[in-house]
């Protein structure tokens, strides 16, 4: 389920985390197509080379979102796999976050604290969520009462931390892709340093990598399906919230 699911890519940048998640469906799917769309990816020609732009996920259709908040401190998860299990995974992770913050305090980040203290708190908190979620997924696999989940997750905090979470463990990462075509994307991510660029530039870079691998390079066996829509979410450091943007906003944010 994970290998065949629509692609999601996350990268830790200089000032936060950027999440790119693709949505695919039939042309008559009402949840991910804007009424004003023509249900086709935009195709342009530049120096005899074909460039294809994704359409944006309509921001009014919340039921189709894949990037989900876990708290009000800028922690988020994007799950890849069977959609039902992805929803269950996000709900469980949100429950763990709620219990942890209910026991130890209502605010992860306190006003007046230095950046290093905030980052240390964020690292400990995110690591706890990732490990507890992974442990629960492993318990499901070995349980006689429930089945294992056919999904995996990428958990990120706005302070710049990222974990790959599945039933085998929780793994710290700086950039990672899950889903259809992720093997090609991860090769590119391993050669790209996102730590020196902004989240806006990181979003543009991730989109370029996905389009180059999925649309342009015919040497790969992976092709992005038609009618693909993109969801872009930014987790700016110190903002403690998810910032959802469209592609046409990125050039203005980069200025």
RODO-2510 file (C-alpha; in nm, 4 decimals, decimal comma):
residues 255
     n   res          X          Y          Z
     1     x     0,0000     0,0000     0,0000
     2     x     0,2794     0,2434     0,0879
     3     x     0,4802     0,1778    -0,2292
     4     x     0,1748     0,2324    -0,4515
     5     x     0,0257     0,5327    -0,2686
     6     x     0,0530     0,8915    -0,4001
     7     x     0,3905     1,0460    -0,3257
     8     x     0,4691     1,2637    -0,0230
     9     x     0,8014     1,4420     0,0312
    10     x     0,9265     1,6286     0,3392
    11     x     1,2472     1,8307     0,3842
    12     x     1,3987     2,0196     0,6774
    13     x     1,5094     2,3653     0,5649
    14     x     1,6973     2,6529     0,7251
    15     x     1,3890     2,8114     0,8792
    16     x     1,1394     2,5268     0,9105
    17     x     0,9979     2,2241     0,7312
    18     x     0,8310     2,1931     0,3903
    19     x     0,5848     1,9159     0,3005
    20     x     0,4761     1,8283    -0,0541
    21     x     0,1953     1,5746    -0,0963
    22     x     0,0392     1,4572    -0,4226
    23     x    -0,3250     1,3618    -0,4748
    24     x    -0,4480     1,1455    -0,7619
    25     x    -0,8040     1,0556    -0,8577
    26     x    -1,0414     1,0194    -1,1478
    27     x    -1,1273     1,3318    -1,3460
    28     x    -1,4691     1,3548    -1,1844
    29     x    -1,3400     1,3409    -0,8257
    30     x    -1,5057     1,6438    -0,6580
    31     x    -1,2781     1,6636    -0,3537
    32     x    -0,9509     1,7507    -0,5219
    33     x    -1,0570     1,9481    -0,8289
    34     x    -1,1514     2,3127    -0,8247
    35     x    -1,4717     2,3871    -1,0144
    36     x    -1,2778     2,6307    -1,2309
    37     x    -1,0089     2,3767    -1,3222
    38     x    -1,0077     2,2076    -1,6589
    39     x    -0,8884     1,8850    -1,4894
    40     x    -0,5604     1,8849    -1,6779
    41     x    -0,2062     1,9644    -1,5742
    42     x    -0,0722     2,2817    -1,7354
    43     x     0,1796     2,2079    -2,0104
    44     x     0,4186     2,4717    -2,1418
    45     x     0,7130     2,4580    -2,3793
    46     x     1,0494     2,6173    -2,3049
    47     x     1,3470     2,5703    -2,5428
    48     x     1,1904     2,2588    -2,6915
    49     x     1,1560     2,1054    -2,3452
    50     x     0,8165     2,0263    -2,2021
    51     x     0,7366     2,1670    -1,8579
    52     x     0,4373     2,0443    -1,6624
    53     x     0,2898     2,2261    -1,3640
    54     x     0,0699     2,0617    -1,1046
    55     x    -0,2691     2,2003    -1,0201
    56     x    -0,3153     2,3079    -0,6582
    57     x    -0,5382     2,1266    -0,4134
    58     x    -0,8436     2,3496    -0,3517
    59     x    -0,7924     2,4862    -0,0024
    60     x    -1,1644     2,4796     0,0732
    61     x    -1,1853     2,0999     0,0514
    62     x    -1,0524     1,9966     0,3934
    63     x    -1,1653     1,6358     0,3557
    64     x    -0,8895     1,5679     0,1041
    65     x    -0,5985     1,7014     0,3095
    66     x    -0,3113     1,4614     0,3740
    67     x    -0,0937     1,6941     0,5848
    68     x    -0,2605     1,7020     0,9256
    69     x    -0,1792     1,9001     1,2433
    70     x    -0,1141     1,7109     1,5663
    71     x    -0,1280     2,0068     1,8071
    72     x    -0,1245     2,3868     1,8089
    73     x     0,2561     2,4092     1,8240
    74     x     0,3326     2,3394     1,4579
    75     x     0,3693     1,9610     1,4730
    76     x     0,2274     1,7765     1,1720
    77     x     0,2154     1,4343     1,0106
    78     x     0,1672     1,3208     0,6530
    79     x     0,0733     0,9537     0,6199
    80     x     0,1224     0,7357     0,3128
    81     x    -0,0558     0,4091     0,2432
    82     x    -0,4108     0,2833     0,2741
    83     x    -0,6220     0,5942     0,3330
    84     x    -0,8246     0,4440     0,6194
    85     x    -0,5092     0,3423     0,8045
    86     x    -0,3542     0,6833     0,7394
    87     x    -0,6486     0,8442     0,9174
    88     x    -0,6154     0,6001     1,2086
    89     x    -0,2415     0,6689     1,2351
    90     x    -0,2888     1,0463     1,2443
    91     x    -0,5660     1,0156     1,5041
    92     x    -0,3514     0,7958     1,7287
    93     x    -0,0544     1,0289     1,7011
    94     x    -0,2779     1,3258     1,7823
    95     x    -0,4104     1,1379     2,0868
    96     x    -0,0568     1,0684     2,2101
    97     x     0,0310     1,4361     2,1678
    98     x    -0,2805     1,5434     2,3574
    99     x    -0,2102     1,3087     2,6483
   100     x     0,1533     1,4171     2,6702
   101     x     0,0757     1,7872     2,6714
   102     x    -0,2183     1,7381     2,9069
   103     x     0,0108     1,5733     3,1599
   104     x     0,3137     1,8001     3,1339
   105     x     0,1677     2,1331     3,0272
   106     x    -0,0512     2,3031     2,7712
   107     x     0,2300     2,4797     2,5869
   108     x     0,5409     2,3192     2,4469
   109     x     0,7129     2,6507     2,3812
   110     x     0,7232     2,9091     2,6594
   111     x     0,7534     3,2822     2,5886
   112     x     1,0913     3,4308     2,6646
   113     x     1,2847     3,1089     2,6144
   114     x     1,5922     3,1096     2,3940
   115     x     1,5985     2,9410     2,0560
   116     x     1,8252     2,6607     2,1779
   117     x     1,5857     2,5727     2,4612
   118     x     1,2921     2,5727     2,2200
   119     x     1,4770     2,3445     1,9804
   120     x     1,5709     2,1064     2,2610
   121     x     1,2101     2,0899     2,3789
   122     x     1,0886     2,0371     2,0221
   123     x     1,3405     1,7574     1,9625
   124     x     1,2425     1,5732     2,2804
   125     x     0,8713     1,6185     2,2149
   126     x     0,8862     1,5108     1,8507
   127     x     1,1057     1,2123     1,9313
   128     x     0,8605     1,1021     2,1994
   129     x     0,5644     1,1248     1,9603
   130     x     0,7509     0,9350     1,6888
   131     x     0,8668     0,6567     1,9210
   132     x     0,5327     0,6125     2,0959
   133     x     0,3479     0,6060     1,7632
   134     x     0,5910     0,3506     1,6223
   135     x     0,5583     0,1354     1,9343
   136     x     0,1797     0,1391     1,9007
   137     x     0,2061     0,0390     1,5328
   138     x     0,4314    -0,2533     1,6290
   139     x     0,1844    -0,3628     1,8968
   140     x    -0,0899    -0,3702     1,6327
   141     x     0,1215    -0,6000     1,4154
   142     x     0,1658    -0,8569     1,6939
   143     x    -0,1828    -0,8213     1,8423
   144     x    -0,4424    -1,0972     1,8101
   145     x    -0,7259    -0,8457     1,8274
   146     x    -0,6297    -0,5814     1,5692
   147     x    -0,4446    -0,5928     1,2385
   148     x    -0,1278    -0,4100     1,1478
   149     x    -0,1563    -0,0764     0,9692
   150     x    -0,0798    -0,0619     0,5970
   151     x     0,0806     0,2819     0,6096
   152     x     0,3795     0,4830     0,7265
   153     x     0,4140     0,8426     0,8380
   154     x     0,6489     1,1391     0,8213
   155     x     0,6249     1,3410     1,1434
   156     x     0,7692     1,6928     1,1532
   157     x     0,7982     1,9788     1,4019
   158     x     0,8235     2,3453     1,3064
   159     x     1,1569     2,3758     1,4894
   160     x     1,3130     2,1658     1,2139
   161     x     1,2932     1,7984     1,3066
   162     x     1,1650     1,5080     1,0982
   163     x     1,1028     1,1392     1,1642
   164     x     1,0006     0,8462     0,9465
   165     x     0,7537     0,6417     1,1519
   166     x     0,6408     0,2848     1,0851
   167     x     0,5993    -0,0441     1,2711
   168     x     0,9746    -0,1114     1,2665
   169     x     1,0765     0,2083     1,4441
   170     x     1,1114     0,5870     1,4353
   171     x     1,3981     0,7184     1,2252
   172     x     1,5345     1,0723     1,2265
   173     x     1,5741     1,2223     0,8783
   174     x     1,6575     1,5538     0,7115
   175     x     1,4574     1,4811     0,3952
   176     x     1,2562     1,1791     0,2889
   177     x     0,9931     1,0635     0,0408
   178     x     0,7276     0,7932     0,0726
   179     x     0,4941     0,6525    -0,1892
   180     x     0,5009     0,5796    -0,5609
   181     x     0,8321     0,6913    -0,7098
   182     x     0,9954     0,7568    -0,3717
   183     x     1,3037     0,5504    -0,4605
   184     x     1,3869     0,7963    -0,7387
   185     x     1,3062     1,1032    -0,5289
   186     x     1,5138     0,9837    -0,2316
   187     x     1,8205     0,9479    -0,4540
   188     x     1,7849     1,3147    -0,5462
   189     x     1,7167     1,4198    -0,1871
   190     x     2,0373     1,2508    -0,0684
   191     x     2,2341     1,4849    -0,2960
   192     x     2,0514     1,8057    -0,2014
   193     x     2,1309     2,0252     0,1000
   194     x     1,8093     2,1892     0,2194
   195     x     1,9629     2,3207     0,5429
   196     x     2,0909     2,6361     0,3732
   197     x     1,7716     2,7428     0,1938
   198     x     1,4382     2,8809     0,3130
   199     x     1,1205     2,6749     0,3280
   200     x     0,9812     2,8702     0,0328
   201     x     1,2887     2,7903    -0,1761
   202     x     1,2736     2,4344    -0,0442
   203     x     0,9158     2,3973    -0,1637
   204     x     1,0152     2,5180    -0,5102
   205     x     1,3126     2,2793    -0,5117
   206     x     1,1009     1,9803    -0,4074
   207     x     0,8434     2,0564    -0,6766
   208     x     1,1191     2,0778    -0,9374
   209     x     1,2678     1,7445    -0,8273
   210     x     0,9307     1,5681    -0,8342
   211     x     0,8423     1,7081    -1,1769
   212     x     1,1840     1,6259    -1,3225
   213     x     1,1702     1,2666    -1,2010
   214     x     0,8011     1,2050    -1,2635
   215     x     0,7405     1,3951    -1,5861
   216     x     1,0643     1,4679    -1,7712
   217     x     1,3084     1,1801    -1,7195
   218     x     1,1936     0,8970    -1,9438
   219     x     1,4716     0,6710    -1,8141
   220     x     1,2697     0,6013    -1,4994
   221     x     0,9852     0,3521    -1,4971
   222     x     0,7846     0,5764    -1,2665
   223     x     0,5481     0,8304    -1,4158
   224     x     0,3246     1,0704    -1,2263
   225     x    -0,0385     0,9765    -1,3045
   226     x    -0,2568     1,2247    -1,4927
   227     x    -0,4917     1,4494    -1,2939
   228     x    -0,2381     1,4844    -1,0136
   229     x    -0,2965     1,7670    -0,7654
   230     x    -0,0361     1,8994    -0,5219
   231     x    -0,0763     1,9999    -0,1563
   232     x     0,1955     2,2270    -0,0152
   233     x     0,2347     2,2852     0,3582
   234     x     0,5023     2,4920     0,5322
   235     x     0,5969     2,4677     0,8997
   236     x     0,7832     2,7956     0,9632
   237     x     1,0091     2,7958     1,2666
   238     x     0,8638     2,9887     1,5634
   239     x     0,5204     3,0245     1,4000
   240     x     0,3741     2,7091     1,5594
   241     x     0,1224     2,6542     1,2794
   242     x     0,0791     2,4921     0,9393
   243     x     0,0926     2,7393     0,6530
   244     x    -0,0807     2,6042     0,3417
   245     x     0,0230     2,7737     0,0195
   246     x    -0,0383     2,7476    -0,3532
   247     x     0,2321     2,7289    -0,6155
   248     x     0,1698     3,0794    -0,7485
   249     x     0,2365     3,2205    -0,3991
   250     x     0,5933     3,0856    -0,3810
   251     x     0,7599     3,3515    -0,6024
   252     x     0,6154     3,6283    -0,3823
   253     x     0,7204     3,4511    -0,0615
   254     x     1,0739     3,4156    -0,1974
   255     x     1,1147     3,7933    -0,2382
***
